[in-house]
Amino acid sequence: MKRSLVVSGGLLILGAILLGWGWQHRGDKPVVWNHQDRRFEVIQQKNNASG
């Protein structure tokens, strides 16, 4: 039981580190799955600034 808690805690810390690293490298963009190419694509957002 204690060993599984240590392993799960380590995986939780590793996940938090990877999440932070991805966020710092502009990984906070929306993505969709392209069924034809079978890969993820970043959604290109347009700025519709009126004025």
mmCIF file of the C-alpha atoms, coordinates in Angstrom:
data_MODEL
# 
_entry.id   MODEL 
# 
loop_
_atom_site.group_PDB 
_atom_site.id 
_atom_site.type_symbol 
_atom_site.label_atom_id 
_atom_site.label_alt_id 
_atom_site.label_comp_id 
_atom_site.label_asym_id 
_atom_site.label_entity_id 
_atom_site.label_seq_id 
_atom_site.pdbx_PDB_ins_code 
_atom_site.Cartn_x 
_atom_site.Cartn_y 
_atom_site.Cartn_z 
_atom_site.occupancy 
_atom_site.B_iso_or_equiv 
_atom_site.pdbx_formal_charge 
_atom_site.auth_seq_id 
_atom_site.auth_comp_id 
_atom_site.auth_asym_id 
_atom_site.auth_atom_id 
_atom_site.pdbx_PDB_model_num 
ATOM 1  C CA . MET A 1 1  ? 0.000   0.000  0.000   1.00 0.00 ? 1  MET A CA 1 
ATOM 2  C CA . LYS A 1 2  ? 2.753   2.434  0.922   1.00 0.00 ? 2  LYS A CA 1 
ATOM 3  C CA . ARG A 1 3  ? 4.683   1.653  -2.258  1.00 0.00 ? 3  ARG A CA 1 
ATOM 4  C CA . SER A 1 4  ? 1.665   2.330  -4.455  1.00 0.00 ? 4  SER A CA 1 
ATOM 5  C CA . LEU A 1 5  ? 1.147   5.693  -2.734  1.00 0.00 ? 5  LEU A CA 1 
ATOM 6  C CA . VAL A 1 6  ? 4.772   6.657  -3.393  1.00 0.00 ? 6  VAL A CA 1 
ATOM 7  C CA . VAL A 1 7  ? 4.513   5.614  -7.044  1.00 0.00 ? 7  VAL A CA 1 
ATOM 8  C CA . SER A 1 8  ? 1.217   7.443  -7.570  1.00 0.00 ? 8  SER A CA 1 
ATOM 9  C CA . GLY A 1 9  ? 2.584   10.556 -5.852  1.00 0.00 ? 9  GLY A CA 1 
ATOM 10 C CA . GLY A 1 10 ? 5.651   10.476 -8.095  1.00 0.00 ? 10 GLY A CA 1 
ATOM 11 C CA . LEU A 1 11 ? 3.488   10.150 -11.196 1.00 0.00 ? 11 LEU A CA 1 
ATOM 12 C CA . LEU A 1 12 ? 1.340   13.040 -10.019 1.00 0.00 ? 12 LEU A CA 1 
ATOM 13 C CA . ILE A 1 13 ? 4.409   15.248 -9.583  1.00 0.00 ? 13 ILE A CA 1 
ATOM 14 C CA . LEU A 1 14 ? 5.768   14.176 -12.977 1.00 0.00 ? 14 LEU A CA 1 
ATOM 15 C CA . GLY A 1 15 ? 2.424   15.019 -14.589 1.00 0.00 ? 15 GLY A CA 1 
ATOM 16 C CA . ALA A 1 16 ? 2.398   18.455 -12.982 1.00 0.00 ? 16 ALA A CA 1 
ATOM 17 C CA . ILE A 1 17 ? 5.931   19.127 -14.247 1.00 0.00 ? 17 ILE A CA 1 
ATOM 18 C CA . LEU A 1 18 ? 5.015   18.052 -17.789 1.00 0.00 ? 18 LEU A CA 1 
ATOM 19 C CA . LEU A 1 19 ? 1.849   20.154 -17.668 1.00 0.00 ? 19 LEU A CA 1 
ATOM 20 C CA . GLY A 1 20 ? 3.842   23.227 -16.655 1.00 0.00 ? 20 GLY A CA 1 
ATOM 21 C CA . TRP A 1 21 ? 6.464   22.583 -19.319 1.00 0.00 ? 21 TRP A CA 1 
ATOM 22 C CA . GLY A 1 22 ? 3.814   22.260 -22.010 1.00 0.00 ? 22 GLY A CA 1 
ATOM 23 C CA . TRP A 1 23 ? 2.064   25.430 -20.850 1.00 0.00 ? 23 TRP A CA 1 
ATOM 24 C CA . GLN A 1 24 ? 5.337   27.384 -20.964 1.00 0.00 ? 24 GLN A CA 1 
ATOM 25 C CA . HIS A 1 25 ? 5.954   26.235 -24.537 1.00 0.00 ? 25 HIS A CA 1 
ATOM 26 C CA . ARG A 1 26 ? 2.620   27.645 -25.757 1.00 0.00 ? 26 ARG A CA 1 
ATOM 27 C CA . GLY A 1 27 ? 0.769   24.377 -25.428 1.00 0.00 ? 27 GLY A CA 1 
ATOM 28 C CA . ASP A 1 28 ? -2.470  26.098 -24.424 1.00 0.00 ? 28 ASP A CA 1 
ATOM 29 C CA . LYS A 1 29 ? -3.883  26.172 -27.954 1.00 0.00 ? 29 LYS A CA 1 
ATOM 30 C CA . PRO A 1 30 ? -7.128  24.442 -28.938 1.00 0.00 ? 30 PRO A CA 1 
ATOM 31 C CA . VAL A 1 31 ? -6.641  21.330 -31.064 1.00 0.00 ? 31 VAL A CA 1 
ATOM 32 C CA . VAL A 1 32 ? -8.917  19.018 -33.044 1.00 0.00 ? 32 VAL A CA 1 
ATOM 33 C CA . TRP A 1 33 ? -8.424  15.517 -34.437 1.00 0.00 ? 33 TRP A CA 1 
ATOM 34 C CA . ASN A 1 34 ? -8.143  15.364 -38.235 1.00 0.00 ? 34 ASN A CA 1 
ATOM 35 C CA . HIS A 1 35 ? -9.682  12.060 -39.357 1.00 0.00 ? 35 HIS A CA 1 
ATOM 36 C CA . GLN A 1 36 ? -8.177  12.165 -42.857 1.00 0.00 ? 36 GLN A CA 1 
ATOM 37 C CA . ASP A 1 37 ? -4.556  12.693 -41.790 1.00 0.00 ? 37 ASP A CA 1 
ATOM 38 C CA . ARG A 1 38 ? -5.007  10.921 -38.432 1.00 0.00 ? 38 ARG A CA 1 
ATOM 39 C CA . ARG A 1 39 ? -3.260  13.609 -36.419 1.00 0.00 ? 39 ARG A CA 1 
ATOM 40 C CA . PHE A 1 40 ? -3.992  16.582 -34.214 1.00 0.00 ? 40 PHE A CA 1 
ATOM 41 C CA . GLU A 1 41 ? -4.252  20.049 -35.754 1.00 0.00 ? 41 GLU A CA 1 
ATOM 42 C CA . VAL A 1 42 ? -4.114  23.405 -34.013 1.00 0.00 ? 42 VAL A CA 1 
ATOM 43 C CA . ILE A 1 43 ? -7.228  25.508 -34.591 1.00 0.00 ? 43 ILE A CA 1 
ATOM 44 C CA . GLN A 1 44 ? -6.321  28.817 -36.218 1.00 0.00 ? 44 GLN A CA 1 
ATOM 45 C CA . GLN A 1 45 ? -8.225  31.549 -34.408 1.00 0.00 ? 45 GLN A CA 1 
ATOM 46 C CA . LYS A 1 46 ? -8.958  34.839 -36.143 1.00 0.00 ? 46 LYS A CA 1 
ATOM 47 C CA . ASN A 1 47 ? -9.105  38.191 -34.398 1.00 0.00 ? 47 ASN A CA 1 
ATOM 48 C CA . ASN A 1 48 ? -12.327 39.917 -35.412 1.00 0.00 ? 48 ASN A CA 1 
ATOM 49 C CA . ALA A 1 49 ? -11.539 43.319 -33.957 1.00 0.00 ? 49 ALA A CA 1 
ATOM 50 C CA . SER A 1 50 ? -14.176 45.770 -35.082 1.00 0.00 ? 50 SER A CA 1 
ATOM 51 C CA . GLY A 1 51 ? -13.420 49.432 -34.958 1.00 0.00 ? 51 GLY A CA 1 
# 
